[in-house]
Amino acid sequence: MRQHVRAALVALAVLATGCGGCKEPQQEAPPVEAEAPEARPATPRRVGVKVPMPTGWTAQVAQDGSFQFGPSGHPVLRVDVRTGQGEALPSPEALVELMGKSFQGFERAVEQQEGGSDFSLVRVSLSSKLSDGGMGTQYPALFGARRVEDDLFLCATFPGVTADEVQLAAEACRGIEFQQPR
């Protein structure tokens, strides 16, 4: 279990520091508005960020300024905003390389890599290498990035999520966009 906690901390640290070119000082992040299918209309406001979420998911801002999405009391997806760093969008291959460096004590199996001009997503299975030579419990994870105009959004799932939740998180990350003014 200690390896699982270590993996969680490493994953969050990797996401928090960002990718190679994403380490410049952060500017103030734009407001985030989560959109669920049953969402009530929000009050008119300036342009914000819209993250498409499955029914039953909620959004909250963490103390470190990241955004967390998932069913109430069960965060699934973490999103960090890098204002003005959209040009630093990493390729799926760069995300895989970063994971390789960050998860050296883990067996990694890349299940899916996809990318485009404005997003990169990598779904993997991670399991800790045990001291007796065996492998620990395998769990799914997602690492991704989405460019929206000049901003970069870094996405990662939390440990302990299911494969279905990883898929939902991938769709939410891929769908991040700016909300048009009302």
C-alpha positions as CSV (number, residue, x, y, z in Angstrom):
1,M,0.0,0.0,0.0
2,R,2.9,2.4,0.7
3,Q,3.9,2.1,-3.0
4,H,0.4,3.1,-4.0
5,V,0.6,6.2,-1.8
6,R,4.1,7.0,-3.2
7,A,2.7,6.7,-6.7
8,A,-0.1,9.1,-5.9
9,L,2.4,11.7,-4.5
10,V,4.7,11.3,-7.5
11,A,1.8,11.6,-10.0
12,L,0.6,14.8,-8.3
13,A,4.1,16.2,-8.1
14,V,4.7,15.5,-11.8
15,L,1.4,17.2,-12.7
16,A,2.0,20.2,-10.4
17,T,5.5,20.9,-11.8
18,G,4.2,20.4,-15.4
19,C,6.2,19.3,-18.4
20,G,9.6,20.5,-19.6
21,G,8.6,23.8,-21.1
22,C,5.8,24.4,-18.6
23,K,7.8,25.5,-15.6
24,E,7.5,29.3,-16.0
25,P,5.8,31.2,-13.2
26,Q,2.1,30.9,-13.2
27,Q,-0.2,33.8,-13.7
28,E,-3.7,34.1,-12.3
29,A,-5.8,31.3,-13.7
30,P,-9.2,32.0,-15.3
31,P,-12.3,31.0,-13.4
32,V,-13.5,27.4,-14.0
33,E,-17.1,26.5,-14.5
34,A,-17.9,22.8,-14.6
35,E,-20.8,21.8,-16.8
36,A,-22.9,18.7,-15.9
37,P,-25.8,17.7,-18.0
38,E,-28.2,18.8,-15.3
39,A,-26.4,22.0,-14.6
40,R,-28.4,25.1,-13.7
41,P,-27.7,28.2,-15.8
42,A,-24.9,30.2,-14.2
43,T,-25.1,33.9,-13.7
44,P,-23.6,35.9,-16.6
45,R,-19.9,36.4,-16.3
46,R,-16.7,36.9,-18.2
47,V,-15.1,34.2,-20.2
48,G,-14.3,31.2,-18.0
49,V,-13.4,27.6,-18.5
50,K,-15.9,24.9,-19.2
51,V,-15.1,21.2,-18.4
52,P,-17.7,18.7,-19.6
53,M,-18.5,16.3,-16.7
54,P,-20.6,13.1,-16.5
55,T,-23.8,13.2,-14.5
56,G,-23.1,13.2,-10.8
57,W,-19.7,14.7,-10.9
58,T,-18.9,17.9,-9.1
59,A,-16.0,20.4,-9.3
60,Q,-14.1,22.0,-6.6
61,V,-11.0,24.2,-6.2
62,A,-8.2,22.6,-4.1
63,Q,-6.1,24.6,-1.6
64,D,-3.2,24.5,-4.1
65,G,-5.3,26.2,-6.8
66,S,-5.9,23.0,-8.9
67,F,-9.3,21.9,-9.9
68,Q,-10.7,18.5,-8.9
69,F,-13.6,16.7,-10.6
70,G,-15.5,13.6,-9.7
71,P,-18.4,12.2,-7.8
72,S,-19.0,14.0,-4.5
73,G,-16.2,13.0,-2.0
74,H,-14.3,11.0,-4.7
75,P,-12.0,13.1,-6.8
76,V,-11.1,11.4,-10.1
77,L,-9.5,14.2,-12.3
78,R,-7.1,16.9,-11.3
79,V,-6.6,19.9,-13.7
80,D,-3.9,22.5,-13.3
81,V,-3.9,25.7,-15.4
82,R,-0.8,27.2,-16.9
83,T,-1.9,30.6,-18.2
84,G,-0.1,31.7,-21.3
85,Q,1.8,28.5,-21.8
86,G,-0.3,26.9,-24.6
87,E,2.7,26.7,-26.9
88,A,4.3,24.2,-24.4
89,L,1.7,21.5,-25.2
90,P,3.6,18.2,-24.8
91,S,3.2,15.4,-27.4
92,P,1.9,12.1,-26.2
93,E,5.4,10.7,-26.6
94,A,6.8,13.5,-24.3
95,L,4.1,12.6,-21.7
96,V,5.2,8.9,-21.9
97,E,8.9,9.9,-21.5
98,L,8.0,12.1,-18.5
99,M,6.1,9.2,-16.9
100,G,9.1,6.9,-17.5
101,K,11.3,9.2,-15.5
102,S,8.8,9.8,-12.8
103,F,7.7,6.2,-12.3
104,Q,11.0,4.4,-12.3
105,G,10.0,2.1,-9.5
106,F,6.8,1.0,-11.3
107,E,5.9,-1.2,-14.1
108,R,4.2,0.9,-16.8
109,A,2.0,-0.3,-19.6
110,V,0.9,2.3,-22.1
111,E,-2.7,1.4,-23.1
112,Q,-3.5,4.4,-25.3
113,Q,-1.7,7.4,-26.7
114,E,-3.5,10.1,-28.7
115,G,-2.9,13.6,-29.6
116,G,-3.8,16.4,-31.9
117,S,-3.0,20.1,-32.4
118,D,-4.6,21.0,-29.1
119,F,-4.4,18.0,-26.8
120,S,-2.3,15.0,-25.8
121,L,-3.6,12.1,-23.7
122,V,-1.9,8.9,-22.4
123,R,-3.7,6.2,-20.6
124,V,-1.5,3.7,-18.7
125,S,-1.6,0.9,-16.1
126,L,0.8,1.3,-13.2
127,S,1.9,-1.3,-10.7
128,S,4.6,-1.1,-8.1
129,K,7.7,-3.4,-8.3
130,L,7.8,-5.4,-5.0
131,S,11.1,-6.1,-3.2
132,D,10.6,-9.9,-3.7
133,G,10.6,-9.3,-7.5
134,G,6.8,-9.5,-7.9
135,M,4.3,-6.9,-8.9
136,G,1.9,-4.9,-6.8
137,T,-1.7,-4.2,-7.6
138,Q,-2.2,-2.7,-11.1
139,Y,-4.2,0.5,-11.4
140,P,-5.2,2.7,-14.4
141,A,-4.1,6.3,-14.8
142,L,-4.5,9.2,-17.2
143,F,-2.0,12.0,-18.0
144,G,-3.0,14.6,-20.5
145,A,-2.7,18.2,-21.6
146,R,-5.1,20.4,-23.5
147,R,-4.3,23.7,-25.2
148,V,-7.1,26.3,-25.3
149,E,-6.0,29.5,-27.0
150,D,-2.9,30.6,-25.1
151,D,-3.4,28.5,-22.0
152,L,-2.4,25.0,-21.1
153,F,-4.4,22.6,-19.0
154,L,-2.6,19.7,-17.4
155,C,-4.8,16.7,-16.5
156,A,-4.2,13.6,-14.3
157,T,-6.3,11.1,-12.6
158,F,-6.0,10.3,-8.9
159,P,-4.9,6.9,-7.7
160,G,-7.7,4.4,-6.9
161,V,-9.9,5.3,-9.8
162,T,-11.5,2.7,-12.1
163,A,-10.8,2.2,-15.8
164,D,-14.2,3.6,-16.5
165,E,-13.5,6.7,-14.5
166,V,-10.2,7.1,-16.4
167,Q,-12.1,7.0,-19.7
168,L,-14.6,9.7,-18.4
169,A,-11.6,11.8,-17.2
170,A,-10.0,11.5,-20.6
171,E,-13.2,12.8,-22.3
172,A,-13.5,15.7,-19.8
173,C,-9.8,16.7,-20.4
174,R,-10.2,16.5,-24.2
175,G,-13.4,18.7,-24.0
176,I,-12.0,21.6,-21.9
177,E,-12.9,24.9,-23.6
178,F,-13.5,28.5,-22.8
179,Q,-17.1,29.4,-22.0
180,Q,-18.5,32.1,-24.3
181,P,-19.7,35.2,-22.5
182,R,-23.5,35.3,-22.0
